[in-house]
Amino acid sequence: MNEFSKIFIIIGIVFLLFGIIGAFIGKLPGDLIFKKGNTTFYFPVMTSIVVSIILSLIFYIVSRLK
């Protein structure tokens, strides 16, 4: 398998993981929601931390494969 194929497989896996994360991780405890009148501000603190950890693991595994 050449390098181009491996890159597409890795990109596909990353998109698949983003889809799974998006389906199961929506509004975690620790995400900040401010509502005032008709305005809502949503700041996903915990979701950002979880996604960051998962992406760090993915990039660590990908770098070890090379």
C-alpha positions as CSV (number, residue, x, y, z in Angstrom):
1,M,0.0,0.0,0.0
2,N,1.5,3.3,-1.0
3,E,1.6,6.5,1.2
4,F,-1.3,8.2,-0.6
5,S,-3.6,5.3,0.3
6,K,-2.5,5.4,4.0
7,I,-3.2,9.1,4.2
8,F,-6.8,8.7,2.8
9,I,-7.4,5.8,5.3
10,I,-6.2,8.0,8.2
11,I,-8.3,10.9,7.1
12,G,-11.3,8.6,6.8
13,I,-10.7,7.3,10.3
14,V,-10.4,10.8,11.7
15,F,-13.7,11.8,10.1
16,L,-15.4,8.7,11.4
17,L,-14.2,9.5,14.9
18,F,-15.4,13.1,14.6
19,G,-18.8,11.8,13.7
20,I,-18.9,9.4,16.6
21,I,-17.7,12.1,19.0
22,G,-20.3,14.6,17.7
23,A,-23.1,12.1,18.1
24,F,-22.2,11.1,21.7
25,I,-20.5,14.2,23.1
26,G,-22.8,17.1,22.7
27,K,-23.3,19.1,25.9
28,L,-21.0,17.8,28.6
29,P,-21.1,19.0,32.2
30,G,-18.6,21.8,32.3
31,D,-19.7,23.4,29.1
32,L,-20.8,27.0,29.7
33,I,-24.2,28.2,28.5
34,F,-25.3,31.8,29.1
35,K,-28.8,32.8,28.3
36,K,-30.1,36.4,28.4
37,G,-33.3,37.3,26.6
38,N,-33.2,36.0,23.0
39,T,-29.4,35.6,23.1
40,T,-27.7,32.3,24.0
41,F,-23.9,32.0,24.2
42,Y,-22.5,28.4,24.3
43,F,-18.9,27.8,25.1
44,P,-17.9,24.1,25.1
45,V,-15.1,23.9,27.6
46,M,-15.2,20.2,28.4
47,T,-16.1,19.2,24.9
48,S,-13.0,21.0,23.7
49,I,-10.8,19.3,26.3
50,V,-12.1,15.8,25.3
51,V,-11.7,16.5,21.6
52,S,-8.2,17.8,22.2
53,I,-7.2,14.6,24.2
54,I,-8.7,12.4,21.5
55,L,-6.9,14.3,18.7
56,S,-3.6,14.1,20.6
57,L,-3.9,10.4,20.9
58,I,-4.8,10.0,17.2
59,F,-1.8,12.1,16.1
60,Y,0.5,10.2,18.5
61,I,-0.6,6.9,17.1
62,V,-0.2,8.2,13.5
63,S,3.3,9.4,14.2
64,R,4.3,6.1,15.7
65,L,3.1,4.3,12.5
66,K,5.7,6.1,10.3
